Amino acid sequence: MKKLDYYFKELGLSKTKEGILFLSGVFASLGLAVGIFFWKGMGVMMLIPAVVLILFIYVFGMRYPRGIRKRDEEDLEEFVRLFTFFGIYIANGHNVFHALESILPFSSSRMKARLEGLLNSIENDKTVTPFIDFSSRFPDMKVREVMVAIYAMVDEGEGGVYIAQFQHIFGKLSDDRHALAKAKRIEALQNLSFLPLAGSGIAMMMLVVALMEIMGSLMYVI
């Protein structure tokens, strides 16, 4: 239950709506079972609603961790995009605080709230803690390295050495994200080739169910 509460909070989901959606799927499966029972009676066809219900529960439950992963991926992509602009502002002579303020208009509402929280924390806490706290919301540890490098520019001064350090660390993160995005595109294209096979598999399953139903009817007649 705590795990579900975590998912609801992180994804901004309503418990009531999720409960209604889940019960709707369960009742739809039960309705299918009742319909098949009155149409064909107890038989092999009754496996269909059972399989549908199992698949529904599995897909419904997997929505939450998949949603978290999708959100984290989107946040990482946005981080790379925003801090590319941040690096440009720094290279043009802006200080860290102003550079962070300058990327706010380009941020999503979720990222904007995090950045504003970071800016407020920086004003009250001159240690590395606000930067570490900000990075903790991202699954990639390279974000933490980037934020520590940004803190070094604040703490030690925004000289060329610290700018170069930030650019080097951020460049590795950016390259990794671009490489991952390319790999995902290739994988998606490769997966398309399996669609005809999946369709054939479903057709074969339907054929097997139909044959078993026919055989059952024949045995009943005999």
Sequence and secondary structure as in RCSB ss.txt:
>XXXX:A:sequence
MKKLDYYFKELGLSKTKEGILFLSGVFASLGLAVGIFFWKGMGVMMLIPAVVLILFIYVFGMRYPRGIRKRDEED
LEEFVRLFTFFGIYIANGHNVFHALESILPFSSSRMKARLEGLLNSIENDKTVTPFIDFSSRFPDMKVREVMVAI
YAMVDEGEGGVYIAQFQHIFGKLSDDRHALAKAKRIEALQNLSFLPLAGSGIAMMMLVVALMEIMGSLMYVI
>XXXX:A:secstr
 HHHHHHHHHHT  HHHHHHHHHHHHHHHHHHHHHHHHHH SSGGGHHHHHHHHHHHHHHHHHHHHHHHHHHHHH
HHHHHHHHHHHHHHHHTT  HHHHHHHTGGGS HHHHHHHHHHHHHHHH  SSHHHHHHHTTSS HHHHHHHHHH
HHHHHH   HHHHHHHHHHHHHHHHHHHHHHHHHHHHHHHHHTTHHHHHHHHHHHHHHHHHHHHHHHHHHH 
